[in-house]
Amino acid sequence: MKKQAGVTLVELSAVVVISSILGAMAVPRFIDLADAALDVSVVNIARGIESASALNYAASFISRSGLSTDEVVTIDNCDDAGSLLTGSSLPLGYSVTPMDIASSMAVTCTIKHIDSAKSMTFIMQGTSL
């Protein structure tokens, strides 16, 4: 009996069919990753602002009671949100809908990605010095 060298056309066809099926299932997942990443980034920025606002409000409260001299950022409008973040500004491509905030009051603000319809709400606390 002769020893077989190489692969048969049937084996090669089976590999191509299986690879095509796997590729057809995987490609749509990778195409949607950019949209999913944008969703997550809007949520993460909103949650970061919300956390920074809560910390800033707590620092304001402690500073007013004379227990601390920590730096406090004055927040009197939703569009002050960027001043709470590292670099003191929002990331490029994002905007916050302006809305007045009274001192010691909580307001629901909205951050939006400028080039898409992605948006998220977050809570900001008003602070004054």
MIKE-894703 format. One record per residue (C-alpha): x, y, z; residue number from 1; residue in one letter. Coordinates in steps of 0.001 Angstrom, whole numbers, always signed. Example, Ala and Ser with C-alpha at 12.3 -4.5 7.8 and 13.67 -1.06 7.14 Angstrom:
2
<rec X="+12300" Y="-4500" Z="+7800" kolpa="1" baba="a"/>
<rec X="+13670" Y="-1060" Z="+7140" kolpa="2" baba="s"/>
// end
This chain:
129
<rec X="+0" Y="+0" Z="+0" kolpa="1" baba="m"/>
<rec X="+1281" Y="+3476" Z="-900" kolpa="2" baba="k"/>
<rec X="+1804" Y="+6073" Z="+1813" kolpa="3" baba="k"/>
<rec X="-427" Y="+9152" Z="+1341" kolpa="4" baba="q"/>
<rec X="+1319" Y="+12516" Z="+1106" kolpa="5" baba="a"/>
<rec X="-683" Y="+15737" Z="+1602" kolpa="6" baba="g"/>
<rec X="-4385" Y="+16281" Z="+2108" kolpa="7" baba="v"/>
<rec X="-7342" Y="+15304" Z="+9" kolpa="8" baba="t"/>
<rec X="-9741" Y="+17750" Z="-1605" kolpa="9" baba="l"/>
<rec X="-12506" Y="+16611" Z="+769" kolpa="10" baba="v"/>
<rec X="-10374" Y="+17363" Z="+3852" kolpa="11" baba="e"/>
<rec X="-9401" Y="+20759" Z="+2471" kolpa="12" baba="l"/>
<rec X="-13050" Y="+21560" Z="+1675" kolpa="13" baba="s"/>
<rec X="-14104" Y="+20605" Z="+5213" kolpa="14" baba="a"/>
<rec X="-11496" Y="+22934" Z="+6722" kolpa="15" baba="v"/>
<rec X="-12594" Y="+25813" Z="+4464" kolpa="16" baba="v"/>
<rec X="-16281" Y="+25295" Z="+5346" kolpa="17" baba="v"/>
<rec X="-15604" Y="+25145" Z="+9096" kolpa="18" baba="i"/>
<rec X="-13339" Y="+28222" Z="+8927" kolpa="19" baba="s"/>
<rec X="-16012" Y="+30123" Z="+6997" kolpa="20" baba="s"/>
<rec X="-18683" Y="+29292" Z="+9560" kolpa="21" baba="i"/>
<rec X="-16457" Y="+30380" Z="+12454" kolpa="22" baba="l"/>
<rec X="-15503" Y="+33563" Z="+10621" kolpa="23" baba="g"/>
<rec X="-19129" Y="+34402" Z="+9872" kolpa="24" baba="a"/>
<rec X="-19942" Y="+34127" Z="+13568" kolpa="25" baba="m"/>
<rec X="-16893" Y="+36083" Z="+14805" kolpa="26" baba="a"/>
<rec X="-16796" Y="+39039" Z="+12384" kolpa="27" baba="v"/>
<rec X="-20085" Y="+40654" Z="+13516" kolpa="28" baba="p"/>
<rec X="-18866" Y="+40585" Z="+17123" kolpa="29" baba="r"/>
<rec X="-15707" Y="+42479" Z="+16209" kolpa="30" baba="f"/>
<rec X="-17578" Y="+45000" Z="+14063" kolpa="31" baba="i"/>
<rec X="-19882" Y="+45908" Z="+16977" kolpa="32" baba="d"/>
<rec X="-16993" Y="+46429" Z="+19403" kolpa="33" baba="l"/>
<rec X="-16540" Y="+50104" Z="+18481" kolpa="34" baba="a"/>
<rec X="-20177" Y="+50864" Z="+19292" kolpa="35" baba="d"/>
<rec X="-19989" Y="+48901" Z="+22545" kolpa="36" baba="a"/>
<rec X="-16757" Y="+50693" Z="+23492" kolpa="37" baba="a"/>
<rec X="-18434" Y="+54067" Z="+22939" kolpa="38" baba="l"/>
<rec X="-21342" Y="+53015" Z="+25177" kolpa="39" baba="d"/>
<rec X="-18954" Y="+51989" Z="+27930" kolpa="40" baba="v"/>
<rec X="-16851" Y="+55148" Z="+27649" kolpa="41" baba="s"/>
<rec X="-19893" Y="+57420" Z="+28060" kolpa="42" baba="v"/>
<rec X="-21015" Y="+55448" Z="+31117" kolpa="43" baba="v"/>
<rec X="-17519" Y="+55463" Z="+32645" kolpa="44" baba="n"/>
<rec X="-17033" Y="+59199" Z="+32174" kolpa="45" baba="i"/>
<rec X="-20455" Y="+59906" Z="+33693" kolpa="46" baba="a"/>
<rec X="-19730" Y="+57666" Z="+36697" kolpa="47" baba="r"/>
<rec X="-16298" Y="+59255" Z="+37132" kolpa="48" baba="g"/>
<rec X="-17842" Y="+62732" Z="+37214" kolpa="49" baba="i"/>
<rec X="-20500" Y="+61559" Z="+39655" kolpa="50" baba="e"/>
<rec X="-17854" Y="+60105" Z="+42001" kolpa="51" baba="s"/>
<rec X="-15663" Y="+63214" Z="+41719" kolpa="52" baba="a"/>
<rec X="-18678" Y="+65397" Z="+42458" kolpa="53" baba="s"/>
<rec X="-19512" Y="+63415" Z="+45602" kolpa="54" baba="a"/>
<rec X="-15896" Y="+63654" Z="+46802" kolpa="55" baba="l"/>
<rec X="-15793" Y="+67384" Z="+46033" kolpa="56" baba="n"/>
<rec X="-19043" Y="+67915" Z="+47978" kolpa="57" baba="y"/>
<rec X="-17673" Y="+65961" Z="+50943" kolpa="58" baba="a"/>
<rec X="-14458" Y="+68020" Z="+50868" kolpa="59" baba="a"/>
<rec X="-16571" Y="+71193" Z="+50740" kolpa="60" baba="s"/>
<rec X="-18623" Y="+70092" Z="+53742" kolpa="61" baba="f"/>
<rec X="-15506" Y="+69194" Z="+55760" kolpa="62" baba="i"/>
<rec X="-13752" Y="+72417" Z="+54724" kolpa="63" baba="s"/>
<rec X="-16716" Y="+74563" Z="+55824" kolpa="64" baba="r"/>
<rec X="-16700" Y="+72864" Z="+59213" kolpa="65" baba="s"/>
<rec X="-13026" Y="+73829" Z="+59623" kolpa="66" baba="g"/>
<rec X="-11725" Y="+70260" Z="+59785" kolpa="67" baba="l"/>
<rec X="-9787" Y="+70396" Z="+56532" kolpa="68" baba="s"/>
<rec X="-8098" Y="+72764" Z="+54135" kolpa="69" baba="t"/>
<rec X="-8496" Y="+70518" Z="+51084" kolpa="70" baba="d"/>
<rec X="-9034" Y="+72235" Z="+47742" kolpa="71" baba="e"/>
<rec X="-12687" Y="+72479" Z="+46754" kolpa="72" baba="v"/>
<rec X="-13945" Y="+73174" Z="+43224" kolpa="73" baba="v"/>
<rec X="-16942" Y="+75509" Z="+43004" kolpa="74" baba="t"/>
<rec X="-19790" Y="+73766" Z="+41175" kolpa="75" baba="i"/>
<rec X="-22769" Y="+75928" Z="+40200" kolpa="76" baba="d"/>
<rec X="-23604" Y="+74462" Z="+36780" kolpa="77" baba="n"/>
<rec X="-23583" Y="+71009" Z="+35179" kolpa="78" baba="c"/>
<rec X="-21047" Y="+72197" Z="+32619" kolpa="79" baba="d"/>
<rec X="-18520" Y="+72578" Z="+35479" kolpa="80" baba="d"/>
<rec X="-18216" Y="+68770" Z="+35408" kolpa="81" baba="a"/>
<rec X="-14969" Y="+68838" Z="+33461" kolpa="82" baba="g"/>
<rec X="-13255" Y="+70844" Z="+36217" kolpa="83" baba="s"/>
<rec X="-13600" Y="+67809" Z="+38504" kolpa="84" baba="l"/>
<rec X="-11679" Y="+65503" Z="+36173" kolpa="85" baba="l"/>
<rec X="-7946" Y="+65036" Z="+35734" kolpa="86" baba="t"/>
<rec X="-6761" Y="+67784" Z="+33409" kolpa="87" baba="g"/>
<rec X="-9724" Y="+69941" Z="+34471" kolpa="88" baba="s"/>
<rec X="-11677" Y="+69305" Z="+31283" kolpa="89" baba="s"/>
<rec X="-13935" Y="+66762" Z="+29635" kolpa="90" baba="l"/>
<rec X="-12366" Y="+64293" Z="+27204" kolpa="91" baba="p"/>
<rec X="-12433" Y="+65425" Z="+23569" kolpa="92" baba="l"/>
<rec X="-15722" Y="+64713" Z="+21836" kolpa="93" baba="g"/>
<rec X="-17961" Y="+65028" Z="+24911" kolpa="94" baba="y"/>
<rec X="-20192" Y="+67815" Z="+26196" kolpa="95" baba="s"/>
<rec X="-22373" Y="+68327" Z="+29261" kolpa="96" baba="v"/>
<rec X="-25777" Y="+69981" Z="+29021" kolpa="97" baba="t"/>
<rec X="-25674" Y="+73238" Z="+31039" kolpa="98" baba="p"/>
<rec X="-28029" Y="+73485" Z="+34040" kolpa="99" baba="m"/>
<rec X="-27740" Y="+75683" Z="+37129" kolpa="100" baba="d"/>
<rec X="-27016" Y="+73954" Z="+40446" kolpa="101" baba="i"/>
<rec X="-27659" Y="+75659" Z="+43782" kolpa="102" baba="a"/>
<rec X="-25129" Y="+75149" Z="+46547" kolpa="103" baba="s"/>
<rec X="-25669" Y="+71868" Z="+48458" kolpa="104" baba="s"/>
<rec X="-28276" Y="+70699" Z="+45942" kolpa="105" baba="m"/>
<rec X="-28112" Y="+67579" Z="+43779" kolpa="106" baba="a"/>
<rec X="-29086" Y="+67820" Z="+40109" kolpa="107" baba="v"/>
<rec X="-29296" Y="+65228" Z="+37343" kolpa="108" baba="t"/>
<rec X="-26990" Y="+66275" Z="+34490" kolpa="109" baba="c"/>
<rec X="-26419" Y="+64726" Z="+31048" kolpa="110" baba="t"/>
<rec X="-23155" Y="+64011" Z="+29246" kolpa="111" baba="i"/>
<rec X="-23287" Y="+63402" Z="+25489" kolpa="112" baba="k"/>
<rec X="-20818" Y="+62160" Z="+22918" kolpa="113" baba="h"/>
<rec X="-20795" Y="+64887" Z="+20275" kolpa="114" baba="i"/>
<rec X="-20454" Y="+62652" Z="+17187" kolpa="115" baba="d"/>
<rec X="-23096" Y="+60113" Z="+18182" kolpa="116" baba="s"/>
<rec X="-26377" Y="+59874" Z="+20031" kolpa="117" baba="a"/>
<rec X="-24728" Y="+58247" Z="+23070" kolpa="118" baba="k"/>
<rec X="-25564" Y="+59994" Z="+26333" kolpa="119" baba="s"/>
<rec X="-25748" Y="+59240" Z="+30046" kolpa="120" baba="m"/>
<rec X="-27150" Y="+60995" Z="+33096" kolpa="121" baba="t"/>
<rec X="-25271" Y="+61530" Z="+36341" kolpa="122" baba="f"/>
<rec X="-25816" Y="+63323" Z="+39647" kolpa="123" baba="i"/>
<rec X="-23807" Y="+66443" Z="+40537" kolpa="124" baba="m"/>
<rec X="-23707" Y="+68191" Z="+43889" kolpa="125" baba="q"/>
<rec X="-23534" Y="+71979" Z="+43961" kolpa="126" baba="g"/>
<rec X="-20717" Y="+73478" Z="+46023" kolpa="127" baba="t"/>
<rec X="-19607" Y="+76981" Z="+46856" kolpa="128" baba="s"/>
<rec X="-16658" Y="+78344" Z="+48781" kolpa="129" baba="l"/>
// end
